[in-house]
Amino acid sequence: MRRILSTKYSSGAFNFAMLILRLGLGVLMLSHGYSKLIHFGAMKGSFINFTGLGSALSLTLDIFAEFFCSIFLILGLFSRVAVIPILIAMSVALFKAHHGDLFGAGERATIYLVCSITILFCGPGKISVDGLIGK
């Protein structure tokens, strides 16, 4: 009980927490991006055109962020760089597609955005490819 109420934390606990956060965000984003990837043909005409260059290109960029960058995030490889496209995609989803509705329709995008910001600032932790390379 004393450990749960303590404000101190160990390096190992921090690294394990970052692993859980990375894996959780990565797997959820990967499944979200995979759905868009396999339904690309059906979605390309109706996807939001946030780049101004067409909905097909916007969907392609979104799939890159949600599917391919999530793979890097799960591995912990180039994590801070890989999370930037996810941040952009979730910002567009929250503020453009869901009109900034943080607690309603855009709640999932808000959670993904907060997790992405946390990974951007804290890094992937030592239980990652980035952490192993840093040794």
Summary of the structure (lengths in Angstrom):
residues: 135
radius of gyration: 16.5
end to end distance: 34.5
largest distance: 56.4
contacts: 404
relative contact order: 0.16
helix: 72%
strand: 0%
